[in-house]
């Protein structure tokens, strides 16, 4: 009687090496650490995004003059354009962020960077304004003022034309300074002599606004 043939492993079937067996747990651990890092980053960003909605959180890392600005916003009576916005539930982040989700995320990332510098005691005070408020920031809520050509809005309507003709033309915040206290509430917190000078500069460039 012939003996049954024993099957041999195929020569083509790869055998896991000892080295690869040792690497598997390490790779799994690294993947786990990466996943935890992603979750912590996402969670931290979500927390920061929530906190950025609170003016007090923004103000907690600032000294003068921002602490004075924050105090004005909680005084109960508006004394500048920013505190007037606060009364309408418009916060620091709403004005100090760009357009759309990209603008918001960019502002919050900058806030996170500044917070890290503050808590690691590497922040420089007084902090410098690295991202001035642009017209686009204002037009997120006030787009309609650029679309009316009547006497009461013509300066807004022609502003873009002035800016195209003159690199030194005004911007929104040239007249509507957020934290200046020398403006009049009845004319949208404008400083009348300063604003009239800007009107004159625009008329001199555009020939009367025609």
Legacy VTK file of the C-alpha trace (Angstrom):
# vtk DataFile Version 3.0
C-alpha trace
ASCII
DATASET POLYDATA
POINTS 210 float
0.000 0.000 0.000
1.398 3.357 -0.959
1.664 6.079 1.667
-0.587 9.083 1.208
1.226 12.139 -0.033
1.524 14.945 2.444
0.735 18.386 1.065
3.495 20.900 1.248
3.003 24.620 1.536
3.139 26.355 -1.772
6.490 27.927 -2.414
4.704 31.059 -3.606
2.800 31.654 -0.355
4.642 34.395 1.600
5.452 33.710 5.197
5.145 36.594 7.630
8.603 37.532 8.788
9.488 37.955 12.435
10.197 41.615 11.756
6.767 42.288 10.251
5.112 40.553 13.195
6.931 42.913 15.530
6.017 45.978 13.456
2.281 45.318 13.458
1.689 46.287 17.110
3.875 49.386 16.673
1.980 50.488 13.567
-1.323 49.871 15.315
-0.169 51.953 18.278
0.960 54.793 15.999
-2.368 54.726 14.193
-4.142 54.911 17.538
-2.028 57.874 18.629
-2.724 59.627 15.322
-6.458 59.038 15.713
-6.426 60.385 19.262
-4.476 63.414 18.018
-7.056 64.077 15.313
-9.914 63.737 17.787
-8.228 66.007 20.319
-7.479 68.586 17.634
-11.065 68.492 16.371
-12.400 68.657 19.899
-10.051 71.497 20.804
-11.044 73.433 17.706
-14.741 72.880 18.438
-14.205 74.103 22.009
-12.253 77.136 20.821
-14.898 77.902 18.205
-17.543 77.876 20.943
-15.479 80.059 23.256
-14.627 82.534 20.512
-18.311 83.444 20.479
-17.851 84.963 23.942
-16.283 88.429 24.021
-15.039 87.798 27.554
-13.005 84.830 26.274
-11.419 87.018 23.591
-10.700 89.707 26.149
-9.153 87.310 28.665
-5.856 87.246 26.737
-5.722 90.979 26.031
-4.411 93.944 27.970
-4.880 97.592 27.086
-6.461 98.943 25.011
-8.621 95.871 24.321
-9.637 95.492 27.971
-11.088 98.998 27.812
-12.957 98.118 24.624
-14.441 95.080 26.363
-15.447 97.142 29.391
-17.277 99.592 27.120
-19.213 96.767 25.505
-20.566 95.624 28.889
-21.269 99.109 30.257
-24.926 99.002 29.232
-24.785 102.228 27.212
-22.988 102.337 23.877
-20.090 104.779 23.688
-18.530 103.676 20.392
-19.439 101.730 17.271
-18.215 98.408 18.657
-20.286 98.642 21.842
-23.303 99.627 19.732
-22.774 96.404 17.799
-22.586 94.446 21.054
-26.092 95.620 21.896
-27.207 93.876 18.694
-25.505 90.589 19.639
-22.531 91.208 17.344
-19.353 89.972 19.002
-15.634 90.531 18.545
-15.236 87.485 16.290
-18.074 88.612 14.013
-16.159 91.733 12.965
-12.642 90.343 13.321
-13.162 87.439 10.921
-13.212 87.281 7.157
-15.873 86.162 4.729
-17.415 82.687 4.846
-16.220 79.566 6.590
-12.621 80.137 5.469
-12.565 83.581 7.005
-14.054 82.294 10.235
-11.663 79.347 10.506
-8.691 81.570 9.716
-9.668 83.974 12.495
-10.181 81.158 14.983
-6.824 79.605 14.115
-5.184 82.968 14.682
-7.015 83.193 18.007
-5.777 79.736 18.963
-2.218 80.732 18.074
-2.501 83.886 20.167
-3.998 81.952 23.078
-1.102 79.488 22.967
1.361 82.381 23.070
-0.515 83.886 26.016
-0.639 80.739 28.114
2.973 79.861 27.312
4.029 83.377 28.412
5.530 84.191 25.018
2.925 86.755 23.976
4.129 90.274 23.281
2.090 93.063 24.828
0.882 95.340 23.509
-0.092 92.979 20.730
0.055 94.319 17.187
-2.957 94.262 14.902
-1.835 91.874 12.165
-5.154 91.670 10.305
-6.914 95.035 10.076
-10.642 94.916 9.476
-11.193 95.092 5.727
-14.220 96.339 3.831
-15.169 92.709 3.165
-15.532 92.129 6.905
-18.026 94.997 7.155
-19.885 94.082 3.984
-20.754 90.664 5.365
-23.611 92.469 7.120
-23.790 95.827 5.337
-23.705 94.914 1.657
-26.856 96.902 0.962
-25.168 100.257 1.606
-23.047 99.878 -1.533
-26.046 99.298 -3.757
-27.915 102.579 -3.264
-26.965 105.719 -5.177
-29.223 108.259 -3.448
-27.801 111.261 -1.584
-27.719 109.515 1.790
-25.707 106.562 0.476
-23.799 107.908 -2.527
-20.473 107.947 -0.644
-20.771 104.197 -0.066
-21.831 103.622 -3.660
-18.764 105.437 -5.064
-16.250 104.148 -2.508
-15.051 101.259 -4.688
-14.491 103.668 -7.613
-12.451 105.969 -5.376
-10.382 103.034 -4.118
-9.702 101.936 -7.706
-8.455 105.424 -8.615
-6.510 106.226 -5.452
-4.348 103.806 -3.413
-4.767 106.123 -0.420
-8.559 106.119 -0.577
-10.577 105.544 2.558
-11.954 102.199 3.700
-15.024 101.536 5.828
-13.125 101.835 9.103
-11.506 105.127 8.059
-14.822 106.783 8.810
-16.545 104.123 10.900
-13.815 103.511 13.475
-14.949 100.692 15.731
-13.415 101.797 19.026
-13.136 105.587 18.694
-15.205 107.576 21.187
-15.197 110.904 19.333
-18.097 109.990 17.042
-21.775 110.901 17.253
-24.349 108.208 17.838
-26.960 109.993 15.723
-24.761 109.736 12.599
-23.574 106.141 13.013
-20.712 107.066 15.347
-18.985 109.193 12.726
-16.605 111.980 13.652
-18.142 114.683 11.468
-15.065 116.892 10.726
-12.931 113.840 9.946
-15.613 112.339 7.713
-16.159 115.586 5.820
-12.422 115.662 5.067
-12.690 112.162 3.583
-15.705 113.233 1.520
-13.688 116.162 0.145
-10.784 113.852 -0.745
-13.151 111.550 -2.647
-14.755 114.438 -4.545
-11.341 115.820 -5.458
-10.379 112.456 -6.962
-13.632 111.620 -8.746
-14.627 115.154 -9.739
-17.662 115.467 -7.534
-18.632 111.803 -7.621
-19.901 111.876 -11.233
LINES 1 211
210 0 1 2 3 4 5 6 7 8 9 10 11 12 13 14 15 16 17 18 19 20 21 22 23 24 25 26 27 28 29 30 31 32 33 34 35 36 37 38 39 40 41 42 43 44 45 46 47 48 49 50 51 52 53 54 55 56 57 58 59 60 61 62 63 64 65 66 67 68 69 70 71 72 73 74 75 76 77 78 79 80 81 82 83 84 85 86 87 88 89 90 91 92 93 94 95 96 97 98 99 100 101 102 103 104 105 106 107 108 109 110 111 112 113 114 115 116 117 118 119 120 121 122 123 124 125 126 127 128 129 130 131 132 133 134 135 136 137 138 139 140 141 142 143 144 145 146 147 148 149 150 151 152 153 154 155 156 157 158 159 160 161 162 163 164 165 166 167 168 169 170 171 172 173 174 175 176 177 178 179 180 181 182 183 184 185 186 187 188 189 190 191 192 193 194 195 196 197 198 199 200 201 202 203 204 205 206 207 208 209
